[in-house]
Amino acid sequence: MKKPSLLAKLALVALSLLATNSLVVADTVPSNSGAADLVKTTKVFNGFKVELAAPASVDAQQLLSAIPADLKYSQEVFSKVSEAVDKLRLKLYPDVAISLDVSRLGEKAATKATGGSVTLYTVVTRWNQAVSSNGQVYAYNYYRNTAVCFARAQSGSWYGQVQYNGSWTNVGYVYAGGLQHMYSTGYDNYKGCNWWGKSTYNKGDFIMYFFD
C-alpha cells in the first residue's frame, strides 16, 4: 500500500464501518481496552485469525458465521471480515458494545523505516464503546511500523492521543457527531492510540490499524 494513499484508503474503510491525561505507564505487551465481563470467541482461518468479544447475550458464532469459511489471507481480508461482521451486527445488535480484532498469522515483517509501502498486520475495532468521565478506549504497545486510528463520537466528548516509541502525543478533542483520525509512523517501535472520555457519558466507534 503506497504511503500517499494510505490515509485516504483507510478513511474510506473506516467511514464505511463507522455508521488531558497521561496513559498508564506502558509495558511491552500489546494492550486493548474492553470490559472484563465480555465473552471472547476466537476463530482461526487460512492465514489469519478473528477475535470477537461481546456480552453473553450476543451470539458470537452467528456473527462469525458471516465470514466465509474458505476465505484466505490477503490484504483485503481485513476489510472483508470487518464489513461482513458489521453488516450482520447492525442488523442484530446495532447498539451493543462489540469488539472485533483481525490479525494476520505468522511472523512480523522485517524491521524497517517506512518506505514506499507498509503491510497491514492487525485491525482493532470497537463498536458502541461507552465510558464515563476519564474512561478509556485504546490499543497500544504494538511494536509496529505504523498505526492509523479513527474515532466517531456518538455522544459526549473524547480526547485523543497517539503513541510513538512508547511516548504519547495529545491530538485533541472530538465531539458528538464528529470524526477524528490520528497516526504514528516512521520506524518500528511501540505504537498505539487512546481516547479519554471527557463528558459524564461518552459513546463512540473506534478502528485502529497496525502495519509492519
C-alpha atoms as one frame of an Amber mdcrd trajectory, in Angstrom:
protein
   0.000   0.000   0.000   1.598   3.235  -1.100   2.090   5.846   1.592   0.423
   8.773  -0.254  -2.819   6.822  -0.486  -2.643   5.185   2.932  -4.818   7.613
   4.875  -7.224   8.118   2.008  -7.884   4.386   1.631  -8.184   3.812   5.353
 -10.511   6.764   5.752 -12.916   5.261   3.223 -12.880   1.920   5.020 -13.223
   3.453   8.460 -16.061   5.758   7.477 -17.959   2.875   5.926 -17.641   0.833
   9.122 -18.347   3.653  11.493 -22.247   4.036  10.531  -5.922  15.629  29.015
  -4.414  12.886  30.921  -1.399  10.596  30.513  -1.951   6.930  29.838  -0.697
   4.467  32.423   2.995   3.697  32.025   3.421   1.352  29.079   4.957  -2.079
  29.371   5.993  -4.132  26.355   2.824  -6.190  25.921   0.112  -5.007  23.492
  -2.894  -3.823  25.452  -6.505  -3.308  24.345  -9.462  -1.827  26.159 -12.515
  -3.976  26.774 -14.986  -4.756  29.545 -13.983  -7.683  31.755 -17.415  -9.295
  31.505 -17.327  -9.706  27.718 -17.215 -13.223  26.304 -14.297 -13.740  23.903
 -14.534 -16.053  20.901 -11.596 -16.822  18.598 -11.723 -18.409  15.163  -8.677
 -19.250  13.039  -8.886 -19.087   9.254  -6.399 -19.677   6.459  -3.619 -17.225
   7.268  -5.475 -15.014   9.738  -7.478 -15.137  12.941 -10.532 -13.298  14.234
 -11.290 -12.477  17.870 -14.735 -11.240  18.822 -15.715 -10.035  22.297 -19.314
  -9.293  23.246 -21.829  -9.667  26.090 -23.123 -13.192  26.738 -26.445 -12.201
  25.167 -24.743 -11.879  21.772 -24.467 -14.979  19.590 -20.795 -14.657  18.668
 -20.831 -17.739  16.456 -23.673 -16.261  14.436 -21.686 -13.085  13.832 -18.561
 -15.044  12.910 -20.602 -17.176  10.503 -20.854 -14.070   8.308 -17.188 -14.671
   7.391 -16.834 -17.157   4.507 -15.205 -20.323   5.882 -12.941 -20.649   2.827
 -11.672 -17.071   2.972  -7.882 -16.974   2.623  -5.475 -14.335   3.815  -4.814
 -11.323   1.614  -4.501  -7.636   2.397  -8.198  -7.321   1.521  -9.227  -9.849
   4.164  -9.287  -7.209   6.910 -11.954  -5.103   5.225 -13.881  -8.159   4.025
 -14.113  -9.593   7.548 -14.977  -6.262   9.186 -17.631  -5.423   6.620 -19.224
  -8.882   6.810 -19.434  -8.868  10.603 -20.520  -5.234  10.724 -23.383  -5.821
   8.292 -24.840  -8.575  10.465 -24.054  -6.701  13.678 -26.035  -3.671  12.514
 -28.987  -5.930  11.769 -28.954  -7.928  15.009 -27.118  -5.862  17.643 -26.882
  -2.249  16.451 -26.463  -0.732  19.925 -24.416  -3.406  21.703 -20.751  -2.936
  22.607 -18.838  -5.414  20.439 -15.102  -5.764  19.808 -13.530  -7.295  16.710
  -9.814  -7.944  16.198  -8.483  -9.315  12.900  -4.819 -10.332  12.755  -2.504
 -11.832  10.190  -0.891 -15.096  11.294   2.843 -15.598  11.054   5.931 -13.637
  11.905   6.230  -9.891  11.900   7.780  -8.387   8.760  11.426  -7.384   8.950
  12.230  -4.205  10.868  12.460  -1.176   8.623  11.898   2.525   8.253   8.683
   3.351   6.447   9.464   3.353   2.747   7.179   3.011  -0.236   4.761   0.593
   1.371   3.585  -0.992   4.611   1.641  -4.186   5.231  -1.455  -4.358   7.398
  -0.997  -6.708  10.353  -3.841  -6.115  12.817  -7.135  -4.219  12.839  -8.741
  -3.466  16.202 -12.406  -2.410  16.041 -14.566  -1.254  18.952 -18.246  -0.573
  18.262 -20.575   1.245  20.671 -17.972   1.783  23.364 -19.449   3.716  26.293
 -17.445   5.160  29.189 -17.964   7.709  31.938 -15.664  10.663  32.547 -11.986
   9.648  32.196 -12.877   6.199  30.921 -10.713   4.989  28.023 -10.763   3.189
  24.697  -7.320   2.162  23.481  -4.936  -0.200  21.742  -1.248   0.428  22.446
   2.233  -1.069  22.810   2.072  -2.686  19.381   5.646  -2.999  18.108   4.865
  -1.952  14.543   5.934   0.471  11.860   2.698   2.435  11.556  -0.543   2.962
  13.475  -3.561   4.712  11.944  -6.656   5.240  14.071 -10.164   6.607  13.600
 -12.917   7.582  16.028 -16.553   8.502  15.537 -18.045  10.197  18.586 -21.679
   9.182  19.032 -22.145  11.196  22.220 -20.155  13.168  24.761 -16.599  14.294
  24.045 -13.375  12.371  23.593  -9.723  13.359  23.815  -7.345  11.507  21.502
  -3.697  10.605  21.982  -1.254   8.733  19.739   1.757   6.681  20.845   5.216
   6.700  19.238   8.159   4.797  20.727   6.243   4.421  23.982   5.586   8.166
  24.381   2.227   9.871  23.964   1.272  12.949  21.938  -2.006  14.761  22.526
  -4.131  15.081  19.386  -7.161  16.873  20.789 -10.920  16.688  21.211 -13.644
  15.181  19.081 -17.262  15.902  19.972 -20.600  14.166  19.413 -21.219  13.720
  15.693 -17.560  14.312  14.845 -14.798  12.168  13.367 -11.127  12.083  14.337
  -8.128  10.368  12.793  -4.566  10.188  14.014  -1.468   8.268  13.035   2.061
   7.386  14.088   4.696   6.215  11.612   8.419   6.206  10.848  10.391   3.368
  12.419   9.422   0.142  14.162   8.682   0.890  17.822   5.788   0.812  20.281
   2.726   2.476  18.796  -0.921   2.866  19.680  -3.932   5.105  20.116  -6.010
   6.115  23.105  -9.160   8.141  23.709 -10.298   9.532  27.051 -13.986  10.129
  27.626 -14.333  13.716  28.829 -18.062  14.098  29.422 -20.260  12.428  32.024
 -21.329   9.875  29.387 -19.369   9.161  26.215 -20.067   6.696  23.416 -18.271
   6.050  20.160 -16.913   3.703  17.499 -13.178   3.184  17.023 -10.963   1.476
  14.430  -7.205   1.084  14.893  -4.884  -0.225  12.157  -1.364  -1.520  12.774
   1.123  -2.064   9.942   4.581  -3.554   9.593
